[in-house]
Structures are given as C-alpha cells and as structure tokens.
Amino acid sequence: MKRRFVSAAVASFLITGLVAGSAMAADAIEEVPAAPAAEITPVFTWTGFYAGLGGGPTWANGDFDVFSEDMNGGLITGFVGYNWQLDNNFVFGIEGDVSYNWDKADVGPFEVGLETAGSVRARLGYAIDRALIYGAAGWTGAQVHIDGPAGNDRDTLSGWTIGAGVDYAFTNNVFGRLEYRYNDYGSADLLGLDGDIDQHVVMIGVGYKF
C-alpha cells in the first residue's frame, strides 16, 4: 500500500512537472520576437505623365530667293508627354511642346525672324536606372515674319523634326533634360520671296513626372 502511494505521488509529480515545463516552453516560444520584414525598395520607372520647361541657344537659317541669312538666338519651351517603360527597359513615349523663338536677323532694311513654334514627336529610349537615353522625331511648325519699309508679312510653316537627348531623374518625380534637335520648317512665302528655313536647338530643361 505504501509503495502504491509513493508511486502515485511520483507519477503526479512527474505529470505536474511536464505540464509546467510545456507551459514554460510555450511561453518562451511566444516571447521570441518575430524577424523584421525585409524592406523592399521600389524600382524607379519612367512610366507616366510628365511636364516641364526648358530653353537654350538656337541657330536658324533662312535660304531665300535673293538672300541667305543666319538667324541665331534662343528659345523657351514648355513640354508635356507620356512614357511607357517595358520590362526590358525600353521606353516608348509621345511628347508635345510649344516654344517661343528669338531667332532674328537684319537683311538690309528688313528684319527676318522666327516666333512661336511647336511640335508633336514620338520618342524611343532605353532606361539605365534613372537615366533615359532617347531619340525623338515627328511634326513641327513655326511662324516666321519679315518686317521692313516695304511692308510686313507673316507665314506659318510646317515641317519635320528629329533629335536625341537624355533625361535624368534626380528624385522619383523631378528630372533634368539635355537635348539636341534639328527642325526643318519647310518653305516660307514672305512678301513674294520663297525660302526654306531650318534650325538647330540645344535645350536644357527640368520636368516633373506625375
């Protein structure tokens, strides 16, 4: 009888110890802090709408029936567009701009010059992280004038444009731009004079990607 009592007491002690040990182990497991979640850095993309301002020097030339004259100056421009970036880092886009030119020259008593201009261009580029190297081409148009003692005249020209440049994103929204462009505005008719006008542009700009 005494042995049975001792055995029961020992068994009770062992069961109590196991239960207590299990509870303490469970508490210890629950108290282990969870590993911090890995922080995922978002990948920059050029996809989206954007707008910006730019300006720079220009070199235009008017080749008319009786004279050929350089009309050098500068321009200021505003641009808007949209980019689509593919998984292979190629970027397609479309962009439009409106500019004001200060390209003027004196030909005898006459002043010849370009005024407002605009373009719509398709763009194709390749993104290297935050740098976008691109080429662009499309339609362009401009207003040209001639003023002098024999009268004043204006003409609206229509032609084509091609160029290349690089956009660099300083932040996820703000980017800078350096671009070269050649504009062929086509033929002008001013005071009965026919001529062809073209232009070279180097532009520095800043934009905001929405």
Order of alpha helices (4+ residues) and beta strands (2+ residues): alpha-beta-beta-beta-beta-beta-beta-beta-beta-beta
